[in-house]
Amino acid sequence: MGCLYTQVLIRYVISYNNCYTIIVAYIKPIHNAINIIKQNPSTGTKTNIPEFDDLIECISTKEETDPDSLILNEFLSNLRTLSPSERAVFNLYAENNTAKEIAEKLFLSINTIKTHTKHIYAKLNIKSKDELLLYVEMLKESGKKII
C-alpha cells in the first residue's frame, strides 16, 4: 500500500499544483527516506525539508499508535455522521460511480447529488472523489468494512 502520508501528499501536490518539479524536489526525497525508515527505523534519515523531517521523525518513533490506523478510524467515525441519503451517495461513489450515474440510480437530480457530495466532503474532511476513493481503497486493504 505504501505510506499513507506519502500517498496523501502526492495526491495533494498533483491535485493542487500539477507540477512535476515539486514532486521530484519534495516528494521523491521524502518517499525515499520513508522507505529507509520502514526498513530500519533507527537510521535517522533526513530530507533537509524541516517539516518533512519532523514527520519522518514522528513516523520513525511511532510506537503502538499507528498514524495510519488513527486516520482511517477517524474517517470511519466521520462516515457515521452521514445522513442516510448521503450514505447512499457515498456508497455509490465508493463503487466508483460518477455523479450522473448516481443521480440515475437514485432517481435524483444532478444538483441534489452535487449538494450531497458537498456535504459528504465536508463531513469526511476531503476535497475530491479521488481522495474519497483513496480512503476507500486503504480501508479495503486494511480489512475494514465500509459498505
PyMOL commands that set and color helices and strands:
alter all, ss='L'
color gray80, all
select helices_A, chain A and resi 4-16+20-39+41-43+50-60+67-79+84-94+99-106+110-124+129-141
alter helices_A, ss='H'
color red, helices_A
deselect
rebuild
show_as cartoon
